[in-house]
Amino acid sequence: MDGKSKPGVPYGGMTDTWVKKHRLIYIGATRHPFILSIRDGTVDLSAFKRWLGQDYIFVRAFVPFVASVLIRAYKKGDESSGDMEVMLSGLGSLNDEIAWFKQEASKWGVDLSQVAPEKPTQHYCRFLEELMRPEVDYTVAMAAFWAIETVYQESFAHCLEEGSKTPPELQEACQRWGNDGFGHYCSSLRNIADRQLEKAASGSEPLVKVSEDVVSKAEVTFLRVLEYEVDFWNMSCGTAGHSAPKP
Ligand SMILES: Cc1ncc(CO)c(N)n1
């Protein structure tokens, strides 16, 4: 969490460098007060229900983004990489996730059909749309994909650690993203992103535009994901998102 390389993650990958270099905002996204309130059992259930409704809207918008990365992986044509299989597993779990949201919403009496996207959700979904544009490089899309998933994995795994007082009725939500299998999936995404970034940085990626351009765009995209995540948690807490203006 504090930028130490994780077991099984190749030390020194570009994503490792970013987590260290931007550890304050990374901690802001993965140890947000909303998450800490779940972990210490003080979370306001109305905040949890607000998060549930808004995240359902986000996840539905996330599906086409993941599909767009799958298409990019296919077009890369590097069948040996196994990238497509990682994304297919991600799409499969999103199918289960949407079913879980519906079941969890009915458990809490949240009518998902009546939930309107709040501004942070609208902005985050618009950002996903931007990442689906054809001119966005596979490497940049993968940096976003890994960051989006890993913020949730790190956040909810924290609520499951020894000593946490997560309320039993919220354990399932935390397990959803905090479990080891999802952690392994995030490591697979991270390895793809690191491989792509390494190729872009070494200029060995054919037909890629100016390679350092791709690397710096990927880093900016990583930071934008963290900002959108912090805004999303702020919204869940009900604190009007006074976040930095988006570039
Ligand atoms: C806002 C948000 N970020 C990341 C994830 C992980 O898929 C999610 N479900 N929602």
The ligand as a Gaussian input file, in Angstrom:
#p B3LYP/6-31G(d) Opt

LIG

0 1
 C      -15.835000       3.759000      -8.680000
 C      -15.298000       2.365000      -8.883000
 N      -13.989000       2.185000      -9.104000
 C      -13.481000       0.946000      -9.287000
 C      -14.308000      -0.160000      -9.239000
 C      -13.744000      -1.542000      -9.429000
 O      -14.318000      -2.230000     -10.451000
 C      -15.687000       0.063000      -9.019000
 N      -16.556000      -0.971000      -8.958000
 N      -16.151000       1.319000      -8.840000

